[in-house]
């Protein structure tokens, strides 16, 4: 019976997720992922999206809708192209 009372005290998933986003200063799953990228990775995505240097250091919530769309498109493009190289070894990469 102790187990049932413990289960009822677990907060809903939405509350837990919201707390995590707040803890890591992000408002979305994408924002959380962006915040955890290295500066070099952010720079590569921003370069591909033709964004400015300042975009490397700001959060997604500080970008306007056009900047977000360009960045999202660039990330998707890099991911699609990069997967084609996953199975190629360095010796085959000449």
C-alpha positions as CSV (number, residue, x, y, z in Angstrom):
1,X,0.0,0.0,0.0
2,X,3.0,2.3,0.6
3,X,3.8,2.0,-3.1
4,X,0.4,3.5,-4.2
5,X,0.9,6.6,-2.0
6,X,4.4,7.1,-3.5
7,X,3.1,6.9,-7.0
8,X,0.4,9.5,-6.3
9,X,3.2,12.0,-5.3
10,X,5.0,11.8,-8.6
11,X,4.3,15.1,-10.5
12,X,2.9,14.9,-14.0
13,X,5.3,14.6,-16.9
14,X,4.4,18.1,-18.1
15,X,5.4,19.6,-14.8
16,X,8.7,17.7,-14.7
17,X,9.6,18.7,-18.3
18,X,8.7,22.4,-17.6
19,X,10.9,22.3,-14.5
20,X,13.8,20.9,-16.6
21,X,13.4,23.6,-19.3
22,X,13.4,26.3,-16.6
23,X,16.5,24.7,-14.9
24,X,18.4,24.7,-18.1
25,X,17.1,28.1,-19.3
26,X,15.2,26.9,-22.3
27,X,11.6,27.0,-23.4
28,X,11.6,24.0,-25.7
29,X,13.2,20.7,-26.5
30,X,15.1,22.4,-29.3
31,X,16.2,25.2,-27.0
32,X,17.5,22.7,-24.5
33,X,19.5,20.9,-27.2
34,X,20.8,24.2,-28.6
35,X,21.9,25.3,-25.2
36,X,23.9,22.1,-24.8
37,X,25.7,22.3,-28.1
38,X,29.4,23.3,-28.2
39,X,30.2,26.7,-29.6
40,X,31.9,25.1,-32.6
41,X,28.7,23.1,-33.4
42,X,26.5,26.2,-33.0
43,X,28.9,28.1,-35.3
44,X,28.7,25.4,-38.0
45,X,24.9,25.6,-37.9
46,X,24.8,29.4,-37.9
47,X,27.3,29.5,-40.8
48,X,25.2,27.2,-42.8
49,X,22.1,29.2,-42.0
50,X,23.9,32.4,-43.0
51,X,23.3,33.9,-39.6
52,X,25.6,36.4,-37.9
53,X,28.3,35.7,-35.3
54,X,26.1,36.9,-32.5
55,X,23.7,34.1,-33.1
56,X,26.3,31.6,-31.9
57,X,26.0,32.9,-28.4
58,X,22.3,33.6,-28.0
59,X,19.4,31.3,-27.2
60,X,16.7,30.3,-29.6
61,X,14.2,32.4,-27.7
62,X,16.2,35.5,-28.6
63,X,15.9,34.8,-32.4
64,X,13.1,36.0,-34.6
65,X,10.9,33.6,-36.6
66,X,12.9,34.0,-39.8
67,X,16.2,33.3,-38.0
68,X,14.7,30.3,-36.4
69,X,13.4,29.0,-39.7
70,X,16.8,29.5,-41.4
71,X,18.6,27.7,-38.5
72,X,16.1,24.8,-38.4
73,X,16.5,24.3,-42.2
74,X,20.3,24.4,-41.9
75,X,20.3,21.8,-39.1
76,X,18.0,19.5,-41.0
77,X,20.1,19.9,-44.2
78,X,23.4,19.1,-42.4
79,X,21.8,16.1,-40.7
80,X,20.5,14.7,-44.0
81,X,23.8,15.2,-45.8
82,X,26.0,14.0,-42.9
83,X,24.2,10.7,-42.5
84,X,25.3,9.8,-46.0
85,X,28.9,9.7,-44.7
86,X,28.2,7.6,-41.6
87,X,29.3,4.3,-43.0
88,X,32.5,5.7,-44.8
89,X,35.8,5.0,-43.1
90,X,38.6,7.5,-43.1
91,X,40.6,5.3,-45.6
92,X,37.6,5.4,-48.0
93,X,37.4,9.2,-47.6
94,X,39.9,10.3,-50.3
